[in-house]
Amino acid sequence: MAKNTTRRKFIGSTIASVGLLGVTAAANVAANKFSSLLDHYVGGRPATVEKVEGSEGWDAEYYTADYRGRKQATEAANELVTEIEGEGIVLMKNDNAALPLSTSETVSMLGRYAADPVYGGAGSGTVDANSCINFYQGISQAGFTINDTAYDWINNNYSNYAKAAITMDNPSTASYYIGEIPWSDYSSDAQSSINGTVGLVFIGRGGGEGGDLSRDLKADVESGVSENFTANSETANYEDGQHELELTVEEKSVIAAAKSACTKVIAVLNLSTTMELGPLVSGDYAVDAILEVGSIGATGAAALGQVLAGTVNPSGKTTDIWAADFTADPTFKNFGGKRYTDIEGYYPEKSTGNAYFVEYAEGLYYGYRYYGTAAAEAEAGNYDGFDYDKAVVFPFGYGLSYTTFSQTLDSVNADDEKVKVEVTVSNTGSVAGKDVVEVYYSAPYIAGGLEKAAVVLGGFAKTDALDPGASQQVTIEFPVRDMASYSSDEQAYVLDAGDYVISLRTDSHTVVDQKTVSLSAKKYTTDSATEAQITNKFDDMTEYMEKNVKTMSRKDFKGTFPEEAADKSAADCGVELVEWKLEDHEDPNATMPTTGADNGLQLIDMRGQDFDSEAWNDILDQLSVEEMAACLNDDAYNTPEVESVGKPATVEPDGPAGFTSLTGPTGNCSYCSEVVMAQTWNVELMHRMGQMVGQEALASAYNGWYAPAMNTHRSPFAGRNFEYYSEDPLLAGKIGAAVVSGAAENGCYAMIKHFAMNDQESYRVQHVCTWATEQVAREIYLRPFETTVKEATYEMKYISDDKGTVSTKTMPGCTGVMSSFNYVGAEWAGGRKSLCTGVLRDEWGFKGMVITDFELYDYMNKNQAIYAGTDLQLTYSAMTGEYQGTNTTTVVSEMRESMHRVLYTVANSNAMNEMVPGSKITYGVAPWQYGVWGGSAALVALAAFFGYKAVKNHKLMGAEGKDGKAADVPEVKKGDKKASDEK
């Protein structure tokens, strides 16, 4: 019995010892595999720059930090958020000068969103709510007395009412409840407390990554689309066809109560997208004033208080049209996506399932372009039954002020190159304020010719703050070629001869004055920035649309209005989705590049070098294949160090709301939504915002930024509209270019996203094939990216000789792009060469690096990405495997060119701050590595203990007698044989 016990102890100790050693080895392997993940969340290896002898006194502070540390920078950024929000709030309605309020008035904050604000959204645009000022605080700070009885009841009870929650890319667990509290549920004390007060009714809608808004709430509940969206007291009130962006019964009940008991009612729209607002303008639920505040970020609530009190005069303008009936919009029936019924499992290893598609059947005619064209066609007798005033509640570019302005069109001049418009703006009211000058053009439409919207924004500018009686002349210029239309037949932008109407408007519909200029026909066959030859890049998409889709056209505006999309056969549509394979794309003419050379160069030596300089070849020759593969394939929120060329590790957080993280607070500023930013229509202010992001980067040791997001508000139901600026590509592009330029001035490279046509969330990771004609793609959905790439610039400092001379040069501000999950046509966007190389690099002249969206899905082929021009993999390499063919000339050549782009971007960023040519970087130990070592040591010690026990038990086993009792073990003295040696 004793012998069996000893044997069991021996076996147990041996297993424990070997197991602990195995765990130790596995932990070390895992830690090394996920080192970039640990670096990101725990902290990377501290870097030390070795000074170059003789460089003492050289000025290598290329970027100057204006703040001492993250806390101070965040405080300054929060102040800027208040300013941005103050200029971005849109005063939509103000009957009988209901606003501003007197701070002597008591206000009742009503509705769940009074206590549960929409600060940001889910996903990459997330906001740390704990770092934000809420509405109560913001309004209190402005000096108002708040009805605490009503507010406290709401604050204590709103969590009992289910609210929408987007689950990223998993609609089966999402929910779409509005979550408003019906007035009948308020306590009697709360109800009676609002009598004689000013009612502030807060109406909210959220949004988030990986899910769109419901276009039919009742149908979604009844179909069981989500296990978390089931029948309750709210859903019992849903009407047939009711969507998420209509006022609910519960919201109307709160408004009705406020109208009955309050002296006046102000609706505060805390939204991530647009809503149907007709009931708030006229009828039983009409309110006295409407303020649209968007998603408010860290301190936007303070701006609301200031606007209510009149210490800030609202000057925001809408960045989208606010239609009366979203279901009558041409995008409504072709949003979300349908399914190709005969495609499934074409990546059989992971069984990705069916492929979906979305067809932009409305063509150019969406948003204000549709409603403006519809009005023109109706006026011409070609669109019976359309009434603009009934179809539109608030136009694009619309917003009121506490003062009044007059605008005078002083002159319009046009030559072959540009249109120049001069406007005088005068403050004719009694308080200071800012106004926006909006210039639109109407190009001549030739029946049956190229499609053209009847009215398009050509240029804009915001005035300074004008005192009462003051005036300012504003000059707006824009290229004539901006009025040209893309022709796939001509492979060029075509300017038709004829009369072009240049109009000064207060919004997209209301004309102040206009003048006509006559222009000759012209064809633009080369790019405006690079003079590269323009060629069709999306013939497959144009052919698909012409063959399979009735696209809206002015030649029969009513007859081509989009119909409800339906599932289709891919084979019938000529669509084939095929797994990308490396062997099909090898270049037989490629030659193996030099690798591993010892040329003695460091990345800092390349700062200021032109991208196309031959000097890059020498430093690229130093790279090994292993280094390139490691650097390009492990880039989630970072890029790894590359020792052979002295490239430091870099850090690139999300997102459109500032430096934020899905995993928790970062301590940085949470900005208001991009919609609010664009609603300022203030390019200079947004340039300052970009500069502030750059300052935060310096304070937090960040180098890049996954933002701004540049996609288009095609539909109000898109889940991430709050992350994107506008429905208008010009406005979005100009604002984006300003932000990117500002960030670059402080060394932070922005990664504009999501390139391209990622204008909805539904099925984005399920191969949703996005279809539009090349004209539509170029004029609308690619244009914001194009404007940002071409117009973002900054002045960069670098050391230009061996004497430490500091020189400056103008550099491209946009050196980062993030591709998208969706397919453009029948190819993954990040793997479509005609997009990521043909348009972006060859035509527009983009010189920087492109990164994938998070690479978790089988169709996001790494080799396809670098072949197409997408350089970095937003992933952790341990999760998604390695590159194939790293011994082939094709793949090595592609990796080398991708490294060229990465190194160029990093060399001209704040990652080089304080480094002079010749400087080398050495690295210490990452904080998490000490933990790994400590844990490993403890495990090894424990394994040694169990190993000792195993040896001891083994000795006992060998010395036991036949009766099973342990024998005496003689003491072994020096020179004696051990007992075990007797055998």
N, C-alpha and C positions, 0 to 999 in steps of 0.2 A: 504493500500500500504506500509506504514511504517512498519507495523507488518510483512509483507512478506519479506521486505528487512532485517529486523532484524533476522527473521528466517533463511534466506539464509546465513547471516553472521555467525550465530550460527553453522549451519551445516558445512559451509566452514572451520571455525576455528577448529571445532571438528575433522573433517577429516584431516586437516593439522597437528593438534597436534598428533593424533593417527598415522598418516602416518609417521611423522618424528620419532616417537618413534620406529615404526616398522623398518624403515630404519636403525636406530641406532643399534637395536638388530641384524638385518641381517648383517650389516657391521662388527659387533664384532664377530658374528659366522663365517662369511666368512674369516675374518682375522685370526682367530684361526685355521680354517680348512686349510688355505693356509699359515700357519706360516713358514713352511720350504721354500716355494717359496719366501716369503718376506725376510726371513733370508738370502737367497742366493743372492738376488739382491739388498737389502737395507742394510742388516747387521743384524747379530744375536745378542743374548744377550751376553754382555761381561762377561767373566768368571773370577773369582778370586779364586786362590788356597790358601786354608788355610794352613799355615805352621804347621808342627808337632813340638810340644815342644821337644827340645833336638836335633833337626836336623840342628841347625845352623852350617854352615860350611860344610855341606855335599855337594858333587858335584853331582847335579842333572841335569847338562847341558849335557844331553846325546848326543845332536847334537849341534854343534857350527855354528852359522851364520857367514859367512865370509864377509858379506856385510851389510851396514847400510841401510836397507830399500829396498823396491821394486825397486825404480829407479836405485840404484846402482847395484843391482843384475841383472836387465834387461840389463843394459849397458854391464856388464861382459858377459852375455849370448849372446848378439848380437855380441860381438867380437868372441865368440866361433863359432857362426853360420858362420862367414866369414871363419874361419879355416876349418870347416867341409865342406863347399861348395868348398873351394879350393882343398881339397883332394878328393872330390866327383865328380868334373867335369871330364867328360870323353873326352879325345882327340881321336876322332874317325878316323879322316883323317887329314893328314898334308903333302900334296904334295909339294915337292920342298922347304921344311922348310918354308912354308908360315907363320907359327907362330913360335916364338912370333913376335909381331910387334915392330917397333921402335915407341916410344912416339912422335917422330917428325912427324910421319905420321898423316894426317888428316883422320878421319874415318867418313863414312856416315852410320848412323843407319837407316835401312830400314825395312819396314813391320810394321803392326799395333802393334805387340808385342814388338817392340822397345820402344814404349811409353805406352803400356798397358800390363805390364808383368803378367805372371802367378806366383803369389807369393805363393799360396796354392790352396785350392779347396773349394767347397761348403760343408756345413754340419759340422761334428765334426772336420774336418781338416781345418776349416776356418782360415783365416789370416787377421789381421787388416792392410789393405793396407796403411793406413795413417801413420803407424809406420815404414814403410819399405823404404829402399833406392831403388830408381828406377835405371834402367840400365844407364840412362844418368848420374846420379850422380856417380854411381860406376865406369863408364869408365872415367869420368872427374877426379875423385879422383886419378886414376892411372896415370894421366899426359897427357892424349890424348887431342888433339884438335878435337872437334866434329863439323861436318857440321850442323850448326843450321838451315839453310834454309830448308833442307829436314826434319830434326827432328821436327821443329816447325810446319811445314805443317801437318805432320802426327799427332802430338799431338793435333792440333786444329780440326782435321777432323775425327779421327778414330771412334768417338762415333756416326757418321752418318751411320755406317755399322753394321748391326745386328750381334751379336756374340752368340755362344751357351750359353744356360742357363739351368742348370738342376733344375727342380722343384722337391723337395723331394717327392718321391713316387707318383708322379702325372705326368706321361708322357704326358697326354693330354694338359698340359700347358707348357711343356719343349720346347726347341728349340735346333737345332744342327748346326746352321750356323758356318762356320769357321770365317767369318767376315774380311777376308783379303781385303785390298784395292787394286784394280787393278792398275797397273802402269799407264794405260791410264788416270786414274782419278787424278793423281798427277799434281800439277800445273807445268807450263813450267819452272818456276824458280827452283822449287824443283828438277825437272828432270835434268836440266842442271847443277845443283850444285854438282852432284856426280861425274862429270868427273874428272879423275885423283886421286880420293880418294880410300881408302880401303873400300870396301862394307861389312858391317856387316848386313846380312839378318837374321832377327829374325823370327823364325817359332814357333808358339805356339799351344798347345792343352790343354784344361782344363779338369776337372773332378769334381765329387762331389757325396755326399751321396744321395742315393735314386734314382739314374738314371745311366744307362750305355750309352756307346757311340753308335752312329748309325752304323750299318753294311750295310746299303743301304740307302744313303741319298735321292736319287731320289724316291725310293719307299716310303720312309717315308713322303716326301712332297706330293706325288700323292695320298697316302692313307688317308691323313688328320689325321695322328696319333696324331697331336697336333694342337690346334687352334693358337698357336704362331709360328708354323713352316710352313710358307706358301710361295708361289712362289715369288721370287724377282730376281734381276739381277744375284745374285750368283747362285741360284738354276737352272737358265736357262742353266748354264754351266755343270751341273751334267751329268755324263754319266751313262749308265745302270750299276748297281751293284757297283757304286763308294761308298766307305765307308768313315768314318770320319777321318781315319788315313792314307789317301793318300794325296799327294800334290795336291792342287787345281789349276785350271786354273789361278786364281788370284796370287797365290804364285809363280807359274812358271813365270808369267809375270814380277814379281819383280826380280826374280833370273836372268832372261834373260837380263833385263835392266842393272842389276849390272855387269853381265859378259861382257856386251858390253862397259860399260863406266868406270868401276873401274879397278885399277891396279891389284887387287886380290879380291876374294870374300870368306868370311868366313860365314858359316851357323851356327847360334846359336840356338840350339834346346831347347826351354823353354816349356818343356812337362810334362804332368802328367802320361804319359804312353809311350810305344814304337810307332814307326811309320814305314811305308814302306819308306826306304831311298835310294833304288836303284838308282833313278834318280839323287841324289846328288853325287853319287860315280862315275858314268860313264854316258856318253851320253850328250845330249844338255844342261842339267841343272847341270852338274857336277861342283862342287865348289872346291876351293883350299884346304879348311880345314873345319872340322866340330867339333864343341864343343857341347856336350850334358850337359846342366846345370840343368835340372829338374825344379822343383818348388822351387824358390829361398829364400823364407822366408824374414826375416827382412833385412839382410845384405849380402845375397848371391851375389847381384849385384856387391858389392865391390870386391869379389873374382874373378868374371869374368874379371873385369878390371885388376887385378893383373896377372891373367893367360894370358890375351892378351899381357900384357907388359913383361911377362917373369919373374916377381919377384916371382911368384909362378909357380912351375913346376907341371903340372897336373899329378896325379897318380891314378885317378879313373878308375875303371873297371866296365863293364856292369854287371847288376844283372839279366838281361833277355837276351834271344836271340832276335836278330833283324832280322826277316825273310824278305824275298823279297816279298812274296805274302801271306798276312794274310788269304786270302780266301782258300788257299791250306793247311792251318794248320788243324790238326785233331780236334781241339776244335771248329773250326768256325761254324760247322753245328749243334753243340749241346751246344749252349750258348744262354742265355736269357730265354729260357723256352717255353714249350708247355703246353697244357691244358688237364686235365682229363675231358672228356666230360660229364661224368655221376655223377659228384660230385658237389653239390652246396647247399649252405645254411645249412651246417651241424652244424653251430652255429646259430640257427634260430632267436635268440633274436636280433642279429644285422645284419643278412643277409649278411654274409661275402662273399658270392658269390663263384665263381669257384676256384678250386685248380689248381695250375700249377706244373710243374715238370721240372727238368733238370737232364740229365743222363751223367755222365762222361764216355762216350763211348770210349774215347781214353785210358782209364786205366792209366797206368804209363807213357804213351808215349805222353807227352806234352813238350813244351819248348825245351831246349837243349837235354833232354832225348829222345824226338822223333827224332830230327834231327841227333843226334849222333848214335842212333840205326838204323835209316834209312840208314845212310852211311855204317854202318857195314853190314846190310842186303843186301844192293846193292853190296857191295864189295864181299859178299858171293854168289852173283847171285840170291838172293831171293827177290829183290825189283827193278825190271826193271824200267828204266826211271828216277830214282832219281839221281840228281846231286847236291851234297852238295854245291858246289861253286855257283850254280845258285839259290839254295833255300835259302841260308843264306847270308845276307849282313854283319852283324857283329855277331860273336859268343858270347855266355855267357862268362863272365870273361875277356872280351877284352878291351884293352885301350892302347893308345900310350903315349909317354913321349917326352920331349924335349931333353932327353939324351938317351943313349942306355945301355942295360944291357945284361949280360950273366948269365945263370943259369946252374949249374952243379949238377947232381944227385950224391951225394957222397955215399949214402948208403940207402938200404931198408932192414929192418929187421922185421920179424913177428914171434910172438910166438902164443900161444893159446889165449892170451888176447888182444894184441895190435899190431898195425903196427907202426913202427917208421921210419920216412924218414928224412934224413939230406940233405940239399941243400945249396950250396954256391952261393950267388948272388954277382956279381961284376958290378960296374958302369964303363962301357967301353966308355962312352961319355965324353962330355966336361963341363957339368954342373951338379950340385948336384940334386939328385932326389930320390924318393922312388919307390920300385917295390913290386909286390904282388907275392907270391909263391903259386901256386895252384897244389894240388895233387889230382888226380882222381883214381878211381879203376874201373876195368872191371871184373865182376864176371862171372864164367863159366855158360853159358846158356845151359840147357839140353832141347832138343826139346820136347815139350809137357809137360815140367815141370813148375816150378814156373816162372812167368813172371819176367824179369830183363831187365832194360835199359842197353845198351851196355857201357855207360860211365856215372859215377856218381861222383860228388864232394865228396872227402873223408876228406879233411882238407885244411886249408889255413893259411897264415900269411902275415903280411905286414912288410917290412924291415924298419929300421930307415932311415933317410935321409943320403944317401951315397954320399960323395964327389967323384969327378972324380978319378978313380983308386982305390977307396976303395972297400972292400969286407965285407960280413957278412955271417956267417953260420946260417941258420935257421933250427930249428928242428920242425917237425910236427908229432904229434901222434894222432891216433884215434883207438877206440876199434874195434877189429875184428868183434864183433857182429853187428857193424854198416853195415857190408857188407852182413848180413843175410837178407833173404826175409821172409815176413810173410805168413804162410800157415794156411788157415782156417781149412783145414782138420786136421792138426796136432795141431792146437791151440797153435802155437809156432812160433818163428823166426827160420828159418832153414838155416844153412850154408851148402851148397853143397860141397862135396869134389872136389878138383881139383885145377887148376892153376888160380891164381888171378893176373891180371896184374895191377901193381901200376905204374902210369905214372905221370911224371912231365910235365906240360903243361903251355903255356902262356895264354891259354884260353881253352874253353871246346873242341876245335877241334885240336889245334896245339900242337903236341907232341914234347917236348924237348928231353926226354929220358924216358925209362921205364924199369922196372925189374919185373920178375915173381916170385911169392911165391906160394908154394904148401901148401894147408891147408886140414886138415882132416874134415870129416863131423861132424857137431855139431848141436844139437837142444837146443834152449834157451826157456825153459818153464816157467821161472820166470822173473820178472821185474828186470832190471839192477840196480835200485836204492833201491827198497823196498823188493825185493825177493818174492813179492806176486805172486801167481800163475796166469799165463796169461790164460785167456779164451776168446773165441769169444764174442764180445759185439755187433756185427752188422750182425748177421746171416740173419736177414730179408733183409738187403741191398744186401748182397752177393747173396741170393736166387733170389731177384728181378732182379739183373743184369744178372744172369745166365739164368733166364727164359725169360726175356723180351728184352734184349739188346745184340746186337752183339758187344762185347767188343774187342778192338784191341789186337792182340796177335802175338807174334813172330812165332808161328807155321804156320801162314798164314798172314803175315804182310800186304800184298796188299789186300787180300780178306776180311780182317776184318777192313779196313780203315773205319772210321765212316761215316754213311750215314746221310742225312738230317733228323732231328727229325720231328715227326708228332704228332698231338693230338692222345690220346689213351683213351680207356675205362679203368677206374680204376678197374672195376670188372674183366675184362679180364686179367689185370696185377696182380690180387690178392691184390690190395691195398684197404684198408678201413680206412677212416679218421673218427674218432669217438670223440665226445666231452668228455673230461676227467671229470670224476665225482668222488667226494670225497668218496661216499659210496662204490665205487668199490675198494678202496685202503686203507680201514681202517685195522689197525693191531689188531687182536683180542687178541694178547699176550702182548700188550703194557700196562704198568702200569702208572698211573698218577704221573708225577714228583712232587716233592716238589716245592712250589712257595711261595713267600712272606716271606721267613725266615729272621730272624734278626741275621745274623752271623757276622755283623760288618766289612765286608771286602769291600775294594775299588779296583777298577780295577788296579790301580797302584801297588797294592800288588801282582798282577799276572804277572807283567813284568819279563820276563826271564824264566817263568815256561814252561816246555815242554807241547806241545798241549795235549798229552795223560795223563798228570799228574792228579792224583785223586784230587788234590787241587782245580781243576776247579769246582768240584761238589758243594762245599760250596758256592761259589759266584754265581753260576747258580741257586742255591736254593733260592737266595734272590730276583730273578726276579719275577714280577707278570705277569700274562697272558696279562693284558692290556699293560704293558710296552713292552713286547716282540712284540706284534702285532703292536704297534705304531712304534717301532724302525725298524721293518723289512718291513714296508709297506709305507714308506714315504721317499724314499732315492734318489730323483733326485738331484744329485750333492752334496749330503750330507748324513750323518747318524745322526739321532737325539740323543740328550743327554738321558741318562738313569740314573735317580736320585738314584735309590736304590743301584747301584753298582759304582757310581761315574764315569760313562762313559761320557766323554765330547762330545758335538756335534762336528762333523768333516765336512770338506769341501773337495770335490773331483771334480774339474773341468775337462772338456775335455781338450785336445785331442792329436792326433798324432803330431800336429804342436806346441806343448807346451800348456801352460795354456791359452786357448782361449775360446771364448763364441760366440754362435750364435746370442746373443742379443746385442753385442757391445764390444768395446775394454775393455781389462782387465788391460792394463798397463804392461803386461808381454811380454816376448820374443816370437816372432813367428819364429820357426825353419824352416829350409828348409825341403823338403819332406823326408819321410822315404826312398824313392828310392835313393836320394842323400846320405843319411846317409850310406846306405848299399853299395853304389858305392865306398865309401872310403875303404872298406874291412879292416877296421882298428878297431879291437875290443877294443884296449886301448883308442882310441879317443872316441868311443861311450860310453865307461865306464865313461869318463870325462863328456860327454854330460848328462848321467844319473845323475852324481853328481851335475851338474849345475842345472838340473831340481829340484833336492832335495834342493839346496840352494835357488832357487826361491820360493819353497814351504815354507821354513822357513821365508823368507822375506815377504811373502804374507799371512801367516797364513793358508796355505793349508796343508792338510794331505794326500790326495790320488790324483790319476791322472788316468783318463780314457784313458790309453795308456800304452805301444805302441800297435799298431794294428799289428796282426801277421798272417793275412790271406795270401793266396798264389796267385801270378799272374798266374792264369790258362789261362786267355785270355787277350790280350791287350785291349779289349773293355770294361773291367770291370771299372765301374765309379770311384772306390776308389783305383785303383792301386797306386796312389800317397801316400796313407795312409799306404801301405804295403811295406815290404822291397824288396821282390824278388820272382822269380819263384822257387828258390831253398830252400828247407826246412832247410838244414844245415846252409846256410849263414844267413837266416832269424832268425833261432833259436839262433845262436851264437851272432849275433848283438843284438837281443832282450834280451838275458840273461845279456849281458854287460850293457845295458841301465837300466834294472830293478835293477841289483845289485847296480849300481851307485846311483840311486834314493833312494834305501833302506838305503844306508849308511848315508844319511841325513834324514832318518825317513819318507820318502814319499813312501807309498805303491802304486805300479803300478797295474792297472787293465787291464791285457792284453786281447785283444779282436780280433775278435768276434768269440767265441767258439761255434760252429765250422762249417767249410765248407761254410762260407758266402763269397763266392768268386765271386759273382756278386750282382748287386743291383736290377735287374729286378724281380718283383713279390716277393720281400723278405718279404713283409707284407701281401702277399696274398697266404700264405700256400705253397710256392714253395718247393716241396719235392725234396731234393738233394740226388741223388743216385750214389753210387760207391761201389765197392767191399771192403771188410774189409782190404784187402792187400793195396789197393790204399789209403783208408782213413788213415790207420796207417802210411804207409811209406811216404806219401806226405803231406796230409792236417792237420793231427794232430801233425806231427813231430816238427814244429816250437814251438808249445805250450809245447810239452813234453820237448824239450831241455831247454826252458826258465824255466819251473817249476823245473826241476831237477838240473840245473846248476847255477841258480842265487842264490848267497849267500852273506852274509856280516857279519862283526863282530859287535855285539851289546853290548852296555854298559847298565848295570842295577845295582841297589843297592841290594846286596845279603844278608845283615844281618841287625840287629838292631843297628849296630855301624856305619853304613854309608859306608861300604866297597863297592867300585865300582869294579864289575867284568865284564868280557866280555865272550861272547859265540858266536859260529857260528850259524847263523840263516838262515832259508830259505828266500831268497830275494823276491821270488814271492809269495805273499799272497793275490793276487786279480786277479779275472778273470771276464770278462763280457761275458755272453752267447750271442746268436745271434737270429735274427728274424726268420730266415729260419727254415724249417724242415730238420732234418737229417733222411733220410728215410721218414717214414710217421708219425714222431713225432716231435713236436716243440723242437728245440735244447735245450732251457732252461728248458724244461720239460721232457727231455729224461734221465732217471736214469742211463742207461748203459753208457752214455756219461759223465754226470756231477758228477756221483758218481763212477760208475764201472771203467771207465778208469782214470779219473782225480784224484780221491781220493784213490780208492782201489788199483789200479795198480801203478800210478805214485807217490802216497804219498803226494799229495797236501793238505796243512793244512789250507788254508785261506778261504776267503769268495768269493762267486760267486754272481754277480748281473745280472739282466736281462738287455737287451737293453731296450729302452724306452717303458714302458708298457702302450700302448694305445690301444691294439687290443684284441678282444674278446678271441682269442685262447690262449693268454698268461695268463693262469690260475694261480692265486697266490698259491693256494693249491697244484697244480701240481708242481709248481716250488720248494717249500720247500720239497715236497716229493722226487723230483728228485735230490736235492742237490743244487739248486739255492736259495740262502739265502735272497737276498735283491731285492726289487722291485724298479727299476728306474722309479719312478712316484711320483706324489703328491696324497696322499690317497684320498683327496676330489674329485679327478677326476675319480677314478677307483674302488671305493668300498673297502670292508674289507675282511678279511679272513673268511672262513666258518669253522664251527666246532671247535671254540676255547674253547668249553667245553668238547671236546673229548680227550681221552688220546693220540690218534694218532697225532692229530694236535699240541697239547701242547708239546709232545715229539719232534716233528719235529722242532717246533719253538725254543725249548730249544737248540737243537743241532745247528741250524742256529745261534743263539745268541752266542754259544760257539765259532764259527768260527769268527764272527764279533768282539767279545771281544778280542780274541787272536790277531787278526790283529791290532786292535786299541791299545791294551796294548803295543805292540812292535813297535809303530810308534812315530812320533814327537808330537802326541797329548799328550804324557806323559812328554814332556820336562818340566824341572823345578819342577817336582812332585817327592816326596819321598814316600815310603810306608806309608800308613796311611793318606796321604793327602786327603782332601775333597775339592770339587769344589762348589762354590756358584755362582749364576748368577744374573746379573743386568737386566736392562730393555732394550729390543731391540729398536733401533732407530725408527723403524716403529710403535712400540707400542705407543710411545708418540704421533705420528700422529693420530693413531686410537683414543687414549684417547682425544686428542684435538678436533678432528672432532666430536667425540661422545658428548663432553661437549657442543660444539656449537650447535649441533642438538637438544640436550636436552633443552638448553636454548631457542632455537627457538620454540621447542614444548611447553615449559612452557609459552612462550609469547602467542602462539595461544590458549593454554589452558585457560589463563587469559582472552583473548578476548572472548572465548566461554562462560565462566562463566558470564562475563559482559553482553554479548548478551542474555544469558538465563535469567538474571535478568530483562533486559529490556523487553523481551517477556512477562514475567509474570506480568509486571506492566502496560502494554498497555491498553488503554480504548477500549470500544466497537467501537468507531469511527475510530479505527486504529491509533490514535495518541498516542504517548507515554505519560503516566501519570507522574505526578510529583513523584519522588521517595524520600520519607521522609528520612532525615538523621537518621541513627541508632546510638543511644547512648548506652553506657555501661548500661546493665540491661534491655534495651528495647528489644522487640521482633523485628525480621527482618520482612520486608514487606511480604516475602514469607511464613512466619510462620502464617500469619493471616488466611490462608485457613485451 
